[in-house]
Amino acid sequence: MTLKNDQIATLMKFVASVTPDGLCCDDCAEHVPELAEAQLGKAPLTEVMEQVQNHLENCPCCAKEYELFLEALTAVEDD
């Protein structure tokens, strides 16, 4: 498969925007509840939570799981 120039440019922009967070998806998932509670309670983020947030910005799978977790958490709080 050969990429077109605009596809390569888009890919390079994405690669350049990714910042290392030092977390794998499993590590991220471990801290999701902590991050959600901090964000819902407007608490300051710890260094680990900032790494989780960075991971979520760069990992669509984890970001989707986080969104679903937040929806479930807010639905429980509304009851």
C-alpha positions as CSV (number, residue, x, y, z in Angstrom):
1,M,0.0,0.0,0.0
2,T,1.4,3.4,-1.0
3,L,0.4,6.5,1.0
4,K,-0.4,9.7,-0.7
5,N,1.5,12.9,0.3
6,D,-1.5,14.3,2.2
7,Q,-1.8,11.0,4.1
8,I,1.8,11.1,5.0
9,A,1.5,14.7,6.2
10,T,-1.5,13.9,8.3
11,L,0.4,10.9,9.8
12,M,3.5,13.0,10.6
13,K,1.4,15.7,12.3
14,F,-0.2,13.0,14.5
15,V,3.1,11.4,15.4
16,A,4.6,14.8,16.2
17,S,1.6,15.6,18.5
18,V,1.9,12.5,20.6
19,T,3.8,13.0,23.8
20,P,5.1,10.0,25.8
21,D,3.2,9.3,29.0
22,G,4.9,6.2,30.3
23,L,1.6,4.4,30.7
24,C,0.3,1.3,28.9
25,C,-3.4,0.9,28.5
26,D,-3.6,-1.4,31.6
27,D,-1.9,1.2,33.7
28,C,-4.2,3.9,32.4
29,A,-7.3,1.8,33.2
30,E,-6.1,1.4,36.7
31,H,-6.2,5.2,37.4
32,V,-9.4,6.0,35.4
33,P,-11.6,6.1,38.5
34,E,-9.2,8.4,40.3
35,L,-9.1,10.8,37.3
36,A,-12.9,10.7,36.9
37,E,-13.5,11.6,40.5
38,A,-10.9,14.4,40.4
39,Q,-12.4,15.9,37.3
40,L,-16.0,15.6,38.4
41,G,-15.1,17.1,41.8
42,K,-12.9,19.7,40.2
43,A,-9.9,18.5,42.3
44,P,-6.4,19.3,41.2
45,L,-4.7,16.6,39.2
46,T,-1.8,14.6,40.5
47,E,1.2,13.8,38.3
48,V,-0.1,10.3,37.6
49,M,-3.5,11.7,36.7
50,E,-1.9,14.1,34.3
51,Q,-0.1,11.2,32.7
52,V,-3.5,9.3,32.4
53,Q,-5.1,12.4,30.9
54,N,-2.2,12.6,28.4
55,H,-2.6,8.9,27.6
56,L,-6.3,9.4,27.0
57,E,-5.6,12.3,24.5
58,N,-3.3,9.9,22.5
59,C,-5.2,6.6,22.8
60,P,-8.7,6.5,21.2
61,C,-9.5,3.1,22.8
62,C,-8.8,4.3,26.3
63,A,-10.5,7.6,25.7
64,K,-13.7,5.8,24.7
65,E,-13.6,3.6,27.7
66,Y,-13.1,6.7,29.9
67,E,-16.1,8.4,28.3
68,L,-18.2,5.4,29.0
69,F,-16.9,5.2,32.6
70,L,-17.8,8.9,33.1
71,E,-21.3,8.4,31.7
72,A,-21.9,5.4,34.0
73,L,-20.6,7.3,37.0
74,T,-22.7,10.4,36.4
75,A,-25.8,8.2,35.7
76,V,-25.3,6.5,39.1
77,E,-24.8,9.9,40.8
78,D,-28.1,11.2,39.2
79,D,-30.1,8.4,40.7
